Amino acid sequence: MRNSRRSAVDPFIVMDVMEAASRAEAAGRHIIHMEVGQPGTGAPKPATQALVRAMQDAPLGYTVALGLPALRQRIAQLYGDWYDVDLDPARVIITPGSSGAFLLSFTALFDSGDRVGIGAPGYPSYRQILRALGMVPVDIETAPDHRFQPVPGDLAGRDLAGLLVASPGNPTGTMLDRAAMAGLADAVQGIGGAFISDEIYHGIEYEAKAVSALEVTDEVFVINSFSKYFSMTGWRVGWMVVPKDQTRVVERIAQNMFICAPHASQVAALAAMDCQDELEGNMQVYRANRALMLDGLPKAGFSQIAPPDGAFYVYADVSQITDDSRALAAEILDQAGVAVTPGLDFDPVRGHQTLRFSYARSTQDIQEGLARLTKFMQAKGLADAE
């Protein structure tokens, strides 16, 4: 059977690594998972309890395409609580995860053939979703001096219909401050483009609060999710905030693409938003894990790293070790029993010399993973023996 040219997207390498790790586990090996950006915790307990009650009370059918009004109202309240932004709930759209939000935003804002700027290194599915929709992703090679974030000068001389930024970013965990976010928003407006801000790691910050693009402009599509801070990856529920005149545009597309986000997930998400004690407990784990990684990775021989401002990743330059990060990741999995992600997922040009380490799992797993990585690197003569 024939396939479209749009279907020729690259694989999501981290999922291939996860599959290889699963095969190793099925064969009886104990694998430490540092590859996937998935919290080791589940949804907050009151969220699952709320869903049980809802299932007992009534059938869970379709919601309206924009999502449960109570959930949209509660998300609007969050923007007041976290960012001091007075947000109209009518601008909030509930989506099937952040992936659904990307599909909706790209479809609403861009035509086939449009060129859309994305930072490299960056989340690989931006690139592949754009390609699958017939658009052209334009990698903007970001610099360590700018903490791997785009700057306004990167837009000069480029034919772009829009720019997507992520703060905290994946794979680096670095963030844009208010001035940097405002500068990019102004630069995009100056070229007549659309501005999209991926904020799915908000809430997972360490030394400073992440800045929402809504603090500096209303002319932006903001995308967020319950997957990371709220620890609900498998529930597939996220949200968008769009300018008021874009709500009906996105609603029409959502009605046809998805009908609605899963009703059950929306019920749980609403309850999760009031589980601050449990969510702060998760953050204490991430803080402890981050400290372990920033201390342990250099001791293991991975010394060229960008300390993360947020999220739960460390991005390491391994050019002193290899120019084939995929082969190195496979070797680490095979010999050390630790799954890590090769940088090619995030940067097709420079990623052959980088690795991403996730520290989203339990502190015990992180300690064991670092011990295994150290032993692996010592065996290669790339880390000092204790």
C-alpha positions as CSV (number, residue, x, y, z in Angstrom):
1,M,0.0,0.0,0.0
2,R,1.2,3.5,-0.8
3,N,2.4,6.0,1.8
4,S,2.3,9.8,1.8
5,R,5.5,11.8,1.7
6,R,4.3,13.4,4.9
7,S,4.5,10.0,6.7
8,A,8.3,9.8,6.2
9,V,9.1,11.1,9.7
10,D,12.0,10.0,11.8
11,P,11.5,7.7,14.8
12,F,11.3,9.1,18.3
13,I,14.7,7.6,19.4
14,V,14.0,7.7,23.1
15,M,11.0,5.4,22.5
16,D,13.3,3.0,20.6
17,V,15.7,3.1,23.6
18,M,12.8,2.4,26.0
19,E,11.7,-0.6,23.8
20,A,15.3,-2.0,23.9
21,A,15.3,-1.5,27.7
22,S,12.0,-3.3,28.0
23,R,13.4,-6.3,26.0
24,A,16.3,-6.4,28.3
25,E,14.0,-6.5,31.3
26,A,11.9,-9.2,29.7
27,A,15.1,-11.2,29.5
28,G,15.5,-10.9,33.2
29,R,17.9,-7.9,33.5
30,H,17.4,-5.0,36.0
31,I,17.5,-1.8,34.0
32,I,17.8,1.7,35.5
33,H,15.7,4.1,33.4
34,M,17.4,7.4,32.7
35,E,16.0,7.6,29.2
36,V,12.4,8.7,29.3
37,G,11.0,11.9,30.8
38,Q,8.4,10.2,32.9
39,P,7.9,10.8,36.6
40,G,8.4,7.7,38.7
41,T,5.3,8.7,40.7
42,G,1.7,8.2,39.6
43,A,-1.2,10.6,39.5
44,P,-2.0,12.2,42.9
45,K,-4.1,10.0,45.1
46,P,-7.1,12.5,45.4
47,A,-7.1,12.6,41.5
48,T,-7.7,8.9,41.2
49,Q,-10.2,9.0,44.1
50,A,-12.2,11.7,42.3
51,L,-12.3,9.6,39.2
52,V,-13.7,6.6,41.1
53,R,-16.5,8.8,42.5
54,A,-17.3,10.2,39.1
55,M,-17.4,6.8,37.5
56,Q,-19.9,5.7,40.2
57,D,-22.0,8.7,39.9
58,A,-22.6,8.8,36.1
59,P,-21.4,7.7,32.7
60,L,-18.4,9.5,31.4
61,G,-19.3,10.6,27.9
62,Y,-18.1,13.3,25.6
63,T,-17.4,16.7,27.0
64,V,-17.6,19.8,24.9
65,A,-14.6,20.2,22.6
66,L,-13.0,23.0,24.7
67,G,-13.1,20.8,27.8
68,L,-14.9,20.8,31.2
69,P,-15.8,24.3,32.2
70,A,-14.7,23.7,35.8
71,L,-11.2,22.5,34.7
72,R,-10.8,25.5,32.4
73,Q,-11.8,27.8,35.2
74,R,-9.3,26.1,37.6
75,I,-6.5,26.4,35.0
76,A,-7.2,30.1,34.6
77,Q,-6.9,30.4,38.4
78,L,-3.5,28.8,38.3
79,Y,-2.2,31.6,36.1
80,G,-3.3,34.1,38.7
81,D,-1.7,32.0,41.5
82,W,1.6,31.3,39.7
83,Y,2.2,34.3,37.4
84,D,-0.2,37.0,38.6
85,V,-1.9,36.9,35.2
86,D,-5.6,37.6,35.0
87,L,-6.7,35.0,32.5
88,D,-10.2,34.6,30.9
89,P,-11.1,30.9,31.2
90,A,-12.7,31.2,27.7
91,R,-9.1,31.3,26.4
92,V,-8.2,27.9,27.9
93,I,-8.7,24.8,25.7
94,I,-8.3,21.3,27.1
95,T,-6.4,18.9,24.8
96,P,-5.4,15.2,24.6
97,G,-2.0,15.8,26.1
98,S,0.5,18.4,24.9
99,S,0.8,16.4,21.7
100,G,-2.8,17.2,20.8
101,A,-2.1,20.8,21.6
102,F,0.8,20.9,19.1
103,L,-1.4,19.3,16.4
104,L,-4.1,21.9,17.0
105,S,-1.7,24.9,17.2
106,F,0.3,24.0,14.1
107,T,-2.9,23.3,12.2
108,A,-4.5,26.6,13.3
109,L,-1.5,28.8,12.7
110,F,0.4,27.4,9.7
111,D,-0.2,26.3,6.1
112,S,1.5,23.5,4.3
113,G,5.0,24.6,3.3
114,D,5.3,27.2,6.0
115,R,8.7,27.3,7.8
116,V,8.6,27.2,11.6
117,G,11.6,27.9,13.8
118,I,12.5,25.5,16.6
119,G,15.5,25.5,18.8
120,A,18.1,22.8,18.5
121,P,18.6,20.9,20.7
122,G,14.9,20.6,21.3
123,Y,12.0,18.1,21.7
124,P,12.1,15.9,18.6
125,S,8.4,15.6,18.1
126,Y,8.1,19.3,17.2
127,R,10.1,18.6,14.1
128,Q,8.2,15.4,13.2
129,I,4.7,16.7,13.8
130,L,5.5,19.7,11.6
131,R,6.7,17.4,8.9
132,A,3.7,15.2,9.1
133,L,1.5,18.2,8.6
134,G,3.4,19.2,5.5
135,M,5.2,22.1,7.2
136,V,9.0,22.8,7.3
137,P,10.8,22.7,10.6
138,V,13.8,25.1,10.7
139,D,16.3,24.1,13.3
140,I,17.9,27.1,15.0
141,E,21.3,26.0,16.3
142,T,21.4,27.4,19.9
143,A,24.6,28.1,21.7
144,P,25.9,27.2,25.2
145,D,26.6,30.9,25.8
146,H,22.8,31.4,25.5
147,R,22.1,28.3,27.6
148,F,20.8,26.5,24.5
149,Q,17.9,28.9,24.0
150,P,17.1,31.0,20.9
151,V,17.8,34.7,20.9
152,P,16.1,37.5,18.8
153,G,19.2,37.7,16.5
154,D,18.6,34.1,15.4
155,L,15.5,35.2,13.5
156,A,17.4,37.7,11.3
157,G,17.5,36.7,7.6
158,R,15.2,33.7,8.1
159,D,12.0,33.2,6.3
160,L,9.8,32.0,9.2
161,A,6.0,31.9,9.7
162,G,6.6,31.4,13.4
163,L,8.8,30.3,16.3
164,L,8.3,27.7,19.0
165,V,10.2,28.1,22.3
166,A,10.4,25.8,25.3
167,S,11.3,27.0,28.8
168,P,12.3,24.9,30.7
169,G,13.6,23.2,27.7
170,N,14.0,19.5,26.8
171,P,16.7,18.1,26.8
172,T,18.6,20.9,28.6
173,G,16.3,22.1,31.4
174,T,17.4,25.7,30.8
175,M,14.9,28.6,31.0
176,L,14.2,32.0,29.4
177,D,14.1,34.9,31.9
178,R,11.4,37.6,31.5
179,A,13.6,39.8,29.3
180,A,14.6,37.0,27.0
181,M,11.0,35.8,26.7
182,A,9.8,39.4,25.9
183,G,12.6,39.8,23.4
184,L,11.7,36.7,21.5
185,A,8.0,37.6,21.5
186,D,8.8,41.1,20.1
187,A,11.1,39.6,17.5
188,V,8.4,37.2,16.3
189,Q,5.8,39.9,16.1
190,G,8.3,42.0,14.2
191,I,8.4,39.4,11.4
192,G,4.7,38.9,11.4
193,G,5.0,35.4,12.7
194,A,3.2,33.3,15.3
195,F,4.7,32.7,18.7
196,I,4.2,29.3,20.5
197,S,5.5,28.7,24.1
198,D,5.9,25.1,25.3
199,E,5.6,25.3,29.1
200,I,5.0,21.7,30.0
201,Y,7.7,21.6,32.6
202,H,6.5,24.6,34.5
203,G,6.2,23.8,38.2
204,I,9.4,21.8,38.1
205,E,11.9,24.6,38.8
206,Y,14.8,24.8,41.2
207,E,16.3,28.3,41.8
208,A,13.8,30.6,40.1
209,K,10.2,30.4,38.9
210,A,9.7,29.8,35.2
211,V,8.3,32.8,33.2
212,S,5.1,32.2,31.3
213,A,4.9,33.9,27.9
214,L,1.5,35.2,29.0
215,E,3.4,37.5,31.4
216,V,4.8,39.4,28.4
217,T,2.2,39.1,25.7
218,D,-1.3,37.9,24.9
219,E,-0.3,37.2,21.2
220,V,0.9,33.7,21.9
221,F,-0.2,30.1,22.0
222,V,0.9,28.6,25.3
223,I,0.9,24.8,25.7
224,N,1.0,22.9,28.9
225,S,0.3,19.4,30.2
226,F,-0.6,17.4,33.3
227,S,2.1,14.9,32.4
228,K,5.1,16.3,34.2
229,Y,4.5,18.5,37.3
230,F,1.1,16.8,37.9
231,S,2.7,13.3,37.3
232,M,-0.1,12.1,34.8
233,T,1.8,11.0,31.7
234,G,-0.5,8.2,30.7
235,W,-3.7,10.1,31.3
236,R,-3.1,12.1,28.1
237,V,-4.6,15.5,29.1
238,G,-3.1,18.9,28.6
239,W,-4.2,22.4,27.8
240,M,-3.6,25.5,25.6
241,V,-4.1,29.2,26.2
242,V,-4.8,31.1,23.0
243,P,-5.7,34.7,22.1
244,K,-9.4,35.3,22.4
245,D,-9.9,35.6,18.6
246,Q,-8.3,32.2,18.1
247,T,-10.6,30.2,20.4
248,R,-13.2,29.4,17.9
249,V,-10.6,28.6,15.2
250,V,-9.0,26.0,17.5
251,E,-12.4,24.8,18.7
252,R,-13.5,23.9,15.2
253,I,-10.4,21.9,14.5
254,A,-10.6,20.1,17.9
255,Q,-14.2,19.1,17.3
256,N,-13.1,17.3,14.1
257,M,-9.8,16.0,15.2
258,F,-10.5,14.8,18.7
259,I,-14.1,15.6,19.7
260,C,-12.7,16.2,23.2
261,A,-10.0,15.2,25.6
262,P,-10.7,12.1,27.6
263,H,-13.5,12.9,30.1
264,A,-12.0,10.6,32.8
265,S,-8.6,12.3,32.5
266,Q,-10.2,15.7,32.8
267,V,-12.0,14.7,36.0
268,A,-8.7,13.5,37.5
269,A,-6.8,16.5,36.3
270,L,-9.2,18.9,38.0
271,A,-8.7,17.2,41.3
272,A,-4.9,17.0,40.8
273,M,-4.7,20.7,40.8
274,D,-5.4,20.9,44.5
275,C,-2.9,18.3,45.6
276,Q,-0.1,20.6,46.5
277,D,1.3,18.6,49.4
278,E,1.8,15.5,47.3
279,L,3.1,17.4,44.3
280,E,5.6,19.2,46.5
281,G,6.7,15.8,47.8
282,N,7.5,14.9,44.2
283,M,9.5,18.1,43.8
284,Q,11.6,17.2,46.8
285,V,12.6,14.0,45.0
286,Y,13.5,15.9,41.9
287,R,15.6,18.3,43.9
288,A,17.5,15.5,45.6
289,N,18.0,13.7,42.3
290,R,19.2,16.9,40.6
291,A,21.8,17.4,43.3
292,L,23.0,13.8,42.9
293,M,23.3,14.1,39.1
294,L,25.2,17.4,39.3
295,D,27.6,15.8,41.7
296,G,27.7,12.3,40.3
297,L,27.8,12.8,36.5
298,P,31.1,14.7,36.5
299,K,32.7,12.1,38.9
300,A,31.6,9.5,36.4
301,G,33.4,11.3,33.6
302,F,30.4,13.3,32.1
303,S,31.8,16.7,33.0
304,Q,30.5,18.9,30.2
305,I,26.9,19.5,31.3
306,A,24.5,22.4,31.4
307,P,23.0,22.6,34.9
308,P,19.2,22.5,34.5
309,D,17.1,25.4,35.7
310,G,14.0,23.2,35.5
311,A,12.5,19.9,34.2
312,F,14.4,16.7,35.2
313,Y,17.1,16.2,32.6
314,V,20.9,16.8,32.3
315,Y,22.3,17.2,28.8
316,A,25.9,16.2,28.5
317,D,28.5,16.8,25.8
318,V,30.3,13.5,25.2
319,S,32.5,14.6,22.3
320,Q,35.6,13.6,24.3
321,I,34.2,10.1,24.4
322,T,32.5,9.4,21.1
323,D,31.1,10.8,17.9
324,D,28.4,8.2,17.9
325,S,26.0,8.9,20.8
326,R,23.6,6.2,19.6
327,A,26.3,3.5,19.8
328,L,27.4,4.8,23.2
329,A,23.9,4.7,24.5
330,A,23.5,1.1,23.3
331,E,26.8,0.2,24.9
332,I,25.8,1.7,28.2
333,L,22.5,-0.2,28.2
334,D,24.2,-3.4,27.3
335,Q,27.1,-3.2,29.7
336,A,25.9,-1.0,32.5
337,G,22.1,-1.7,32.5
338,V,21.3,2.0,32.3
339,A,19.0,3.4,29.6
340,V,20.0,6.9,28.4
341,T,19.0,8.9,25.4
342,P,21.4,9.8,22.5
343,G,21.3,13.4,21.6
344,L,20.4,12.7,18.0
345,D,16.8,12.8,19.1
346,F,17.2,16.5,20.0
347,D,19.8,17.8,17.6
348,P,20.3,16.1,14.2
349,V,23.5,18.0,13.6
350,R,25.4,18.0,16.9
351,G,23.5,15.3,18.7
352,H,25.9,12.6,17.7
353,Q,28.2,14.0,20.5
354,T,25.6,14.4,23.3
355,L,23.5,12.3,25.7
356,R,20.5,13.2,27.8
357,F,20.1,11.7,31.3
358,S,16.7,11.8,33.0
359,Y,16.4,11.9,36.7
360,A,12.6,11.6,37.0
361,R,12.6,8.3,38.8
362,S,13.2,7.4,42.4
363,T,16.3,8.6,44.3
364,Q,17.3,5.0,44.8
365,D,17.2,4.4,41.1
366,I,19.3,7.6,40.5
367,Q,21.9,6.5,43.0
368,E,22.2,3.0,41.5
369,G,22.3,4.5,37.9
370,L,25.1,6.8,38.8
371,A,27.1,3.9,40.4
372,R,26.6,1.8,37.3
373,L,27.6,4.7,35.0
374,T,30.7,5.3,37.1
375,K,31.8,1.7,36.9
376,F,31.2,1.6,33.2
377,M,33.3,4.7,32.6
378,Q,36.1,3.5,34.9
379,A,36.3,0.3,32.9
380,K,36.8,2.4,29.8
381,G,39.5,4.5,31.6
382,L,37.3,7.6,31.4
383,A,36.6,8.1,35.1
384,D,39.0,8.1,38.0
385,A,38.9,4.9,40.2
386,E,37.9,5.5,43.8
